[in-house]
Amino acid sequence: MRIIILTTESSDEMRQRGKEAGALGWMTKPFKEQDLRDLMNTVFSG
C-alpha cells in the first residue's frame, strides 16, 4: 500500500513520523490540485 499524507502539519518531526509509519509522500494544506497530481504520479509510478 502506498501512503500519501495530506495535512496541516509541516514540522520536520511530523514528517519524520509519517515517513517512519510508511508514508511515501507528504503534502501540507493548502495545496494546488496540480501539485497533488504530480505527487501522486511520483508515488504511484515507482
C-alpha positions as CSV (number, residue, x, y, z in Angstrom):
1,M,0.0,0.0,0.0
2,R,1.3,3.4,-0.9
3,I,0.5,6.2,1.5
4,I,0.4,10.0,0.9
5,I,-0.2,12.2,3.9
6,L,-2.3,15.4,3.4
7,T,-2.1,17.5,6.5
8,T,-1.8,21.0,8.0
9,E,1.3,19.8,9.9
10,S,4.6,21.0,8.5
11,S,7.2,20.3,11.2
12,D,10.2,18.1,10.5
13,E,9.3,15.9,13.4
14,M,5.8,15.1,12.0
15,R,7.3,14.5,8.5
16,Q,9.8,12.0,10.1
17,R,7.0,10.3,12.0
18,G,5.0,9.9,8.8
19,K,8.0,8.5,6.9
20,E,8.6,6.0,9.8
21,A,4.9,5.0,9.5
22,G,5.4,4.2,5.8
23,A,4.3,7.4,4.1
24,L,5.8,7.8,0.6
25,G,4.6,11.4,0.2
26,W,3.7,14.4,2.3
27,M,1.7,17.5,1.3
28,T,0.8,20.4,3.5
29,K,-2.6,22.0,3.1
30,P,-3.5,24.2,1.4
31,F,-2.1,22.8,-1.8
32,K,-2.7,23.2,-5.5
33,E,-4.5,20.4,-7.4
34,Q,-1.7,20.1,-9.9
35,D,0.9,19.7,-7.1
36,L,-1.2,16.8,-5.7
37,R,-1.4,15.2,-9.1
38,D,2.3,15.5,-9.5
39,L,3.0,13.9,-6.1
40,M,0.5,11.1,-6.9
41,N,2.2,10.4,-10.2
42,T,5.6,10.2,-8.5
43,V,4.5,8.0,-5.6
44,F,2.3,5.6,-7.7
45,S,4.6,5.2,-10.6
46,G,7.6,3.9,-8.6
